[in-house]
Amino acid sequence: MTDDKKPITDDLPEPVVRRPRVNASIVWLVPIIAALVGLSLVIHAWIEAGPTVSISFLSAEGLDPGKTVVKYKNVTIGRVTAVRLSEDRSRVIAKVALEKSAQGFATADTRFWVVRPRIGLGGVSGIDTLLSGAFIGADVGESSEPKSEFTGLENPPPVTHGAPGKTFDLHSDDLGSLDIGSPVYYRRIQVGRVSTYHLDKDGKGVTLQIFVDAPNDQFVTTSSRFWNASGVDVSLGADGLKVNTQSLATVLAGGVAFQDPPGPHDATPAQEDAAYRLFNDRATAMAPPDGEPKYIRMRFEQSLRGLAVDAPVEFLGVPFGRVVSINLDFDEKTQTFPTIVGAVVYPARLGKAHDKLVALARERGDDEQMSQMMGRLVEHGLRAQARTGNLLTGQLYIAMDFLPKAPKVAFDGTAKPLEIPTAPGDLDKIQQQIADIVGKLQKVPFDSIGKNLDQSLGELNRTLKQVNGNVLPEVTNTLKGAQQTLGTANSAFAPDAPLQQNLGGSLQELQRAARSLRVLTDYLGDHPDALLRGRRADDKLQPAPPPPAAPTQGSKP
């Protein structure tokens, strides 16, 4: 039986091995696709990501991480990702992620600033940020040097890179009221602005950089003159009061103006970065070239009250220089305190006169033209005088003029500096003349004159008393006698007086005699032979017409 039994396993079917099926739900498809999209976005962002830069500002005003953008020409090129304080807590540092297309902005000459609403003397800017919010402005230059850390500007730059125009340098003694953004005018039209300024290396002046927009930059020539047009230029002269200013903005914020000088000049357009001198006013800028300055010294023996530094020095009325120093000295011989005045003069301001003097000095072979020229002028009476320039304020100025009666003085042309001889001014002469008159008046013996005058008045008083006591009564009697005589004469010449009647009869007889004489002469004129033959019997004399009767008293003629 045991042989007939078979293993159970022999009757069982052979198992077939099958792999189990994965029953994935469609729900898992969505996160898988999202993950793939996210991964692609991350990869795309990593591929398109630009450099990250750090910009430091004084304040984080207007900076909001994740919202504040960086714009160039109003196109977004980046975004602020974080804002933190610097280690010394003096500034804030904004992390900015730039786009890949803005990779060129991470260079050394790129400038960043916060654009926010600003109100200034030059106008209103950034007004659109009231609605859109502040953003960071950018300006890229031409540098290729990479840079990741920047110091942001607190104000927008007045000139951006690539702006059409030219930049020029102006040198001045001080900045005055000018500032970055101050306007530049040409014929009262704004054509540019001040872009920057800095102290000179020696600390003795200021250099301003201005930018003139195209096409107006062609008006800046090699002969152009620049002057500070800030404030109001007021002058009082023979033509009256003159007020000159460029605009109201220059009165408040300052400005620069330029123009070519009058007359023939070089009108070639100036090159980029050409340097010019910035004058204080238009009159000084338009004056002829000063040429090389010369230092002279003058010694005055009188008081110079009213003379100040920068007072003008004139040569025959022409502006010749200015006073630069006023110091007292002590003379041991005379025990006086003379005043030493130093001045800077510009001989080239004399124009053709200076050219002729220089040519004459060269013909004579003079090495020191200034000293030789001054020496000849001093020989002809050139003297320096302190004269009154304003009667109201008493301000003085130095006038160099020729005095024909000036005494001869020794002039040392080799002295350094040259010392010009002086003469008392007109006011000093007047004061001296007044002092002489007062001295002469003091010599007049007013006391003796007063005593003599008192004696004369006493004698006159006694004489008047004598006249009143003795002479006047006699005169009164004489006048009374004369009055009686006149009364008698009037009585004698009365119409009914005997004298008057006798006088009338005598006159009538005289008239009749004259009438008879006239009749006789008329007869003889007609009969001249009557003188020999006598009057004939038949001739009769024609009686003359009787004279008119004399008018009686009280009747009309």
C-alpha positions in Angstrom: 0.0 0.0 0.0 2.8 2.1 0.7 3.9 1.7 -2.8 0.6 2.8 -4.2 0.5 6.1 -2.4 1.5 9.3 -4.4 2.7 12.6 -3.1 0.0 15.1 -2.7 2.1 17.7 -4.3 2.1 15.8 -7.5 -1.6 16.4 -8.0 -1.6 20.2 -7.2 -1.2 22.7 -10.1 2.0 24.5 -10.4 1.6 28.1 -9.1 2.2 30.9 -11.5 4.0 34.0 -10.1 2.4 37.3 -11.1 3.5 40.9 -10.1 0.9 42.9 -8.3 -0.8 45.8 -10.2 -0.4 49.4 -9.0 -3.7 51.0 -8.5 -2.7 54.8 -8.6 -5.5 57.2 -8.2 -5.9 60.2 -10.6 -5.9 62.5 -7.6 -2.1 62.3 -7.4 -1.7 63.7 -10.9 -2.5 67.3 -9.8 0.3 67.7 -7.2 2.7 65.9 -9.5 2.0 68.5 -12.3 2.1 71.3 -9.7 5.5 70.1 -8.5 6.8 69.9 -12.0 5.5 73.4 -12.8 7.1 74.7 -9.6 10.3 73.0 -10.4 10.3 74.6 -13.8 9.6 78.0 -12.3 12.4 77.6 -9.9 14.7 76.5 -12.7 13.5 79.4 -14.9 13.9 81.9 -12.0 17.3 80.6 -11.3 18.2 80.9 -15.0 16.7 84.4 -15.3 17.9 85.7 -11.9 20.2 88.6 -12.0 22.8 89.9 -9.5 21.9 90.9 -6.0 23.3 94.3 -4.9 23.3 96.2 -1.6 22.4 99.9 -1.6 22.9 102.0 1.6 20.7 105.1 2.4 20.4 107.4 5.3 16.8 106.5 5.9 14.4 103.7 4.9 11.6 106.1 4.1 9.6 104.8 1.2 11.4 101.4 1.1 9.1 98.3 1.5 10.6 94.8 1.1 8.9 92.9 -1.6 7.0 96.0 -2.9 9.5 98.7 -3.7 10.9 98.3 -7.2 13.9 99.6 -9.0 13.3 101.4 -12.3 15.4 102.7 -15.1 13.6 105.0 -17.5 10.3 104.0 -15.9 11.0 100.2 -16.6 11.2 97.8 -13.7 14.7 96.2 -13.5 14.6 94.8 -9.9 12.9 94.7 -6.5 13.9 95.3 -2.9 14.0 92.0 -1.1 15.1 93.1 2.4 16.0 96.2 4.4 18.3 96.1 7.5 20.4 98.5 9.6 24.2 98.7 9.0 26.5 97.5 11.7 27.1 101.0 13.1 23.4 101.8 12.8 24.2 105.0 10.9 22.6 103.9 7.6 20.1 101.4 6.2 21.0 98.7 3.7 18.5 97.6 1.1 19.0 94.3 -0.6 18.0 94.5 -4.3 17.5 91.6 -6.6 18.1 92.8 -10.2 16.8 91.0 -13.2 19.2 89.1 -15.5 18.6 91.7 -18.2 19.8 94.4 -15.7 23.1 92.7 -15.0 24.9 95.6 -16.5 23.6 97.9 -13.7 25.9 96.2 -11.2 28.9 98.3 -12.3 31.1 100.9 -10.6 29.5 104.0 -12.1 25.8 103.1 -11.5 23.9 105.5 -9.3 20.8 104.8 -7.2 18.4 107.1 -5.4 14.9 107.0 -3.9 12.3 108.7 -6.0 9.8 110.4 -3.7 7.7 113.6 -3.9 10.0 116.6 -3.5 9.2 120.3 -3.5 12.0 122.7 -4.0 12.9 126.1 -5.5 13.5 124.4 -8.8 9.9 123.0 -8.9 8.0 119.8 -7.9 9.4 116.3 -8.7 8.2 112.8 -8.1 4.6 113.8 -7.9 3.5 110.5 -9.6 4.8 108.5 -6.6 1.9 109.8 -4.4 -0.3 107.1 -6.0 2.2 104.4 -7.1 4.5 104.7 -4.1 8.2 105.5 -3.9 10.7 103.5 -5.9 14.5 103.4 -6.5 15.7 105.2 -9.6 18.9 104.0 -11.4 21.3 105.6 -13.8 24.0 103.5 -15.4 27.2 104.7 -16.9 29.7 103.2 -19.3 31.9 101.3 -16.8 32.4 97.5 -17.0 33.9 97.0 -13.6 31.5 94.8 -11.5 30.3 96.1 -8.2 27.7 94.9 -5.6 27.7 97.5 -2.9 26.6 101.1 -3.6 26.0 104.3 -1.7 22.6 105.7 -2.7 22.2 109.4 -3.5 19.9 111.4 -1.2 18.8 113.6 -4.1 18.2 112.8 -7.8 21.3 113.6 -9.9 20.8 116.8 -12.0 22.4 115.1 -15.1 22.0 111.5 -16.1 24.5 109.6 -18.2 24.1 109.9 -21.9 22.2 113.2 -21.7 22.9 115.3 -24.8 25.1 118.3 -24.0 28.5 119.3 -22.6 30.0 119.7 -19.2 32.2 122.8 -18.3 34.2 123.7 -15.2 33.9 127.1 -13.5 36.4 128.4 -10.9 35.4 130.8 -8.2 36.6 132.2 -4.9 33.6 130.8 -3.0 30.3 129.0 -3.7 28.0 131.9 -2.8 24.3 130.9 -2.9 24.8 128.3 -5.7 23.9 124.6 -5.2 23.5 121.4 -7.1 20.6 122.0 -9.5 21.0 125.8 -9.7 20.0 126.9 -13.2 22.4 128.2 -15.9 21.0 131.0 -18.1 21.8 132.2 -21.6 20.1 135.5 -22.5 17.6 134.9 -19.6 16.7 131.4 -20.9 17.6 128.4 -18.8 19.9 126.1 -20.8 21.6 124.0 -18.1 22.2 123.5 -14.4 25.0 123.0 -11.8 25.8 119.3 -11.6 28.4 119.2 -8.8 31.0 121.3 -7.0 34.1 120.7 -4.8 36.9 122.5 -3.1 40.1 123.0 -4.9 43.1 120.9 -3.8 44.8 124.0 -2.3 41.6 125.0 -0.5 41.8 128.6 -2.0 38.7 128.3 -4.3 35.8 126.3 -5.5 35.3 124.4 -8.8 31.8 124.1 -10.1 30.8 121.7 -12.8 27.8 122.8 -15.0 26.0 120.9 -17.7 24.5 122.8 -20.7 21.9 120.9 -22.7 22.2 120.4 -26.4 21.7 122.2 -28.7 22.3 125.2 -26.5 25.8 124.0 -25.7 27.0 125.4 -29.0 26.6 128.9 -27.6 29.4 128.3 -25.1 32.4 129.6 -27.0 36.1 130.0 -26.1 35.4 133.7 -25.4 32.3 133.2 -23.2 32.1 134.9 -19.8 30.3 133.4 -16.8 29.1 135.3 -13.8 27.1 134.6 -10.7 23.5 135.7 -11.4 22.3 135.1 -7.8 20.3 137.8 -6.1 19.5 141.3 -7.4 22.1 143.6 -9.0 21.3 147.2 -8.0 23.3 150.1 -9.2 22.8 153.9 -8.8 24.5 156.1 -11.4 24.0 159.1 -13.6 21.2 157.3 -15.5 19.2 156.6 -12.3 18.5 153.4 -10.4 19.0 150.1 -12.2 17.8 146.7 -11.0 19.0 143.6 -12.9 18.2 140.0 -12.2 17.7 136.8 -14.3 14.6 135.5 -12.7 12.8 135.0 -9.3 14.4 131.6 -9.0 17.9 133.1 -9.1 17.0 135.6 -6.3 16.0 132.7 -4.1 18.2 129.7 -5.2 21.0 131.3 -7.1 22.1 130.8 -10.7 24.8 131.2 -13.3 24.6 133.2 -16.5 27.0 133.4 -19.5 27.3 135.4 -22.6 30.0 136.4 -25.2 31.7 139.7 -24.7 30.8 142.6 -27.1 32.9 143.4 -30.0 35.1 141.1 -32.1 35.9 137.8 -30.3 36.6 134.1 -31.0 33.2 132.4 -31.5 34.6 128.9 -31.8 32.4 126.4 -29.7 34.1 125.3 -26.6 35.3 121.7 -26.1 34.0 119.3 -23.4 35.3 120.1 -19.8 36.6 123.5 -20.8 37.5 125.7 -17.8 36.3 129.3 -17.2 36.4 131.9 -14.5 33.2 132.6 -12.6 32.9 136.3 -11.9 30.8 137.9 -9.2 28.7 140.1 -11.5 28.0 140.9 -15.1 29.9 144.2 -15.2 33.1 142.5 -14.0 32.6 139.6 -16.4 32.1 141.8 -19.5 35.0 144.1 -18.6 38.2 143.9 -20.8 40.7 141.2 -19.8 42.5 142.1 -16.6 45.8 140.6 -17.6 48.6 140.0 -15.1 48.0 141.6 -11.7 50.6 143.8 -10.0 50.9 144.6 -6.4 51.6 148.2 -5.3 51.9 150.0 -2.0 50.9 153.6 -1.0 51.9 155.5 2.2 49.3 158.1 3.4 50.1 160.6 6.2 46.4 161.5 6.8 43.5 159.6 8.3 41.8 157.1 6.0 38.5 156.7 7.8 36.0 155.4 5.2 38.5 153.4 3.2 37.9 149.7 3.3 39.3 146.5 1.7 38.0 146.0 -1.9 37.6 149.8 -2.3 38.3 150.7 -6.0 41.5 152.0 -7.3 41.1 154.3 -10.4 43.5 155.7 -12.9 42.2 158.9 -14.4 38.6 157.6 -13.7 39.2 154.2 -15.2 38.9 151.2 -12.9 42.5 150.1 -12.3 42.4 147.7 -9.3 41.2 147.3 -5.8 42.5 147.7 -2.2 43.6 144.5 -0.6 45.2 145.6 2.7 45.2 148.6 5.1 47.8 148.6 7.9 49.2 151.2 10.3 52.9 151.9 10.5 55.1 153.9 12.9 57.7 156.5 11.9 60.3 157.0 14.5 61.6 160.3 13.1 58.3 162.1 12.9 56.6 160.1 15.7 53.6 159.6 13.5 51.4 156.7 12.4 51.2 156.6 8.6 48.8 154.3 6.9 50.2 151.7 4.5 47.6 150.7 1.8 48.3 147.7 -0.4 46.5 147.4 -3.8 46.3 144.9 -6.7 46.2 146.7 -10.0 45.8 145.5 -13.6 47.8 147.6 -16.1 46.1 145.8 -19.0 42.9 147.6 -18.1 44.4 150.8 -19.6 43.9 149.3 -23.0 45.8 150.9 -25.8 47.6 153.3 -23.4 49.1 150.2 -21.7 50.1 148.7 -25.0 51.9 151.8 -26.1 53.7 152.2 -22.8 54.8 148.6 -23.0 56.0 149.0 -26.6 57.9 152.1 -25.6 59.5 150.3 -22.7 60.6 147.4 -25.0 62.1 149.9 -27.4 64.2 151.3 -24.6 65.2 147.8 -23.5 63.6 148.0 -20.0 63.4 144.7 -18.3 60.9 145.8 -15.6 58.1 147.3 -17.7 55.9 148.1 -14.8 58.5 149.9 -12.7 59.8 151.9 -15.7 56.3 152.8 -16.7 55.4 154.0 -13.2 58.7 155.9 -12.9 58.0 158.0 -15.9 54.5 158.6 -14.8 55.6 159.7 -11.3 58.0 162.2 -12.9 55.1 163.8 -14.7 53.1 164.3 -11.5 51.4 160.9 -10.9 50.1 160.7 -7.3 47.7 158.6 -5.4 44.9 160.4 -3.4 42.2 159.2 -1.1 39.0 160.8 -2.4 35.4 160.7 -1.3 33.3 158.4 -3.4 30.0 158.8 -1.6 29.1 162.0 0.4 26.3 160.2 2.2 28.3 157.2 3.5 31.7 158.9 3.5 33.3 156.0 1.7 36.7 156.6 0.2 38.5 155.3 -2.9 42.0 155.6 -4.2 42.4 157.9 -7.2 45.7 158.0 -9.3 45.9 161.3 -11.1 48.4 163.8 -12.4 49.0 166.9 -10.2 50.9 169.6 -12.2 52.1 171.4 -9.0 53.1 168.2 -7.2 56.5 168.5 -5.6 59.3 166.3 -6.9 59.8 163.0 -5.0 62.3 160.2 -5.1 60.9 157.1 -6.8 62.7 153.8 -6.4 61.7 151.6 -9.4 63.6 148.6 -8.1 61.7 148.4 -4.8 59.6 145.3 -4.2 56.7 146.1 -4.1 56.5 149.4 -5.9 55.6 152.3 -3.6 53.5 155.1 -5.4 53.9 158.6 -3.9 50.8 160.1 -2.4 49.3 163.6 -2.1 46.6 164.9 0.3 43.1 164.5 -1.0 40.6 167.2 -1.9 38.9 166.8 1.5 42.2 167.2 3.3 42.9 170.3 1.3 39.5 171.7 2.2 40.1 170.9 5.9 43.6 172.6 5.7 42.1 175.7 4.1 39.4 175.8 6.7 42.1 175.5 9.4 44.0 178.3 7.8 40.9 180.5 7.7 40.2 179.7 11.4 43.9 180.6 12.2 43.6 183.9 10.5 40.3 184.7 12.2 42.0 183.9 15.5 44.6 186.6 14.8 42.0 189.3 14.3 41.9 191.6 17.5 38.2 191.3 18.1 38.7 192.7 21.7 40.3 196.0 20.6 37.8 196.3 17.7 35.0 195.9 20.2 36.5 198.5 22.5 36.9 201.0 19.7 33.4 200.2 18.5 32.1 201.0 22.0 34.0 204.3 22.1 32.6 205.2 18.6 29.1 204.3 19.7 29.6 206.5 22.8 30.8 209.5 20.7 27.9 209.0 18.4 25.5 209.0 21.3 26.9 212.2 22.6 26.7 213.8 19.1 23.1 212.8 18.8 22.3 214.3 22.1 23.9 217.6 21.1 22.0 217.5 17.8 18.7 216.9 19.6 19.4 219.7 22.2 20.9 222.5 20.1 20.7 221.8 16.3 17.2 220.6 16.1 15.5 223.7 17.7 17.5 226.0 15.3 16.4 223.9 12.4 12.8 224.1 13.6 13.0 227.9 13.8 14.5 228.1 10.3 11.7 225.9 8.9 9.1 228.1 10.5 10.7 231.3 8.9 10.8 229.5 5.5 7.2 228.6 5.9 6.3 232.3 6.6 8.2 233.4 3.5 6.4 230.9 1.4 3.1 232.2 2.8 4.0 235.8 1.9 5.0 234.7 -1.6 1.7 232.9 -2.0 -0.2 236.0 -1.0 1.7 238.2 -3.4 0.9 236.0 -6.3 -2.8 235.7 -5.5 -5.2 236.6 -8.5 -6.6 239.7 -6.6 -3.3 240.9 -5.3 -2.0 244.3 -6.6 1.2 242.7 -7.7 -0.7 240.2 -9.8 -2.9 243.0 -11.4 0.1 245.2 -12.2 1.9 242.3 -13.7 -1.2 241.6 -15.9 -1.3 245.2 -17.2 2.3 245.2 -18.0 1.9 242.1 -20.0 -1.0 243.6 -22.0 1.1 246.7 -22.9 3.9 244.5 -24.0 1.5 242.6 -26.2 0.2 245.8 -27.9 3.7 247.0 -28.5 4.6 243.7 -30.1 1.5 243.9 -32.3 2.3 247.4 -33.5 5.8 246.3 -34.3 4.5 243.3 -36.3 2.2 245.7 -38.3 5.1 247.9 -39.1 7.2 245.1 -40.3 4.4 243.8 -42.5 4.0 247.3 -44.1 7.7 247.6 -44.7 7.7 244.2 -46.3 5.0 245.3 -48.8 6.4 248.9 -49.2 10.1 248.9 -48.6 10.5 252.3 -50.3 8.5 253.9 -47.4 11.8 254.1 -45.5 13.0 256.7 -48.1 9.7 258.4 -49.3 7.6 258.0 -46.2 4.2 256.7 -46.0 1.8 257.8 -48.7 -1.5 259.4 -47.8 -3.6 256.6 -49.3 -1.8 253.7 -47.5 -3.2 252.6 -44.2 -1.7 250.2 -41.9 -3.8 247.0 -41.3 -4.3 246.6 -37.7 -3.3 243.3 -36.3 -6.1 241.1 -34.7 -6.4 241.8 -31.0 -4.9 239.2 -28.8 -7.3 236.9 -27.0 -8.5 238.1 -23.7 -6.8 236.6 -20.6 -9.1 234.1 -18.8 -10.4 235.3 -15.5 -10.3 233.2 -12.4 -12.9 230.5 -12.3 -13.7 230.6 -16.1 -12.7 227.9 -18.6 -10.0 228.7 -21.2 
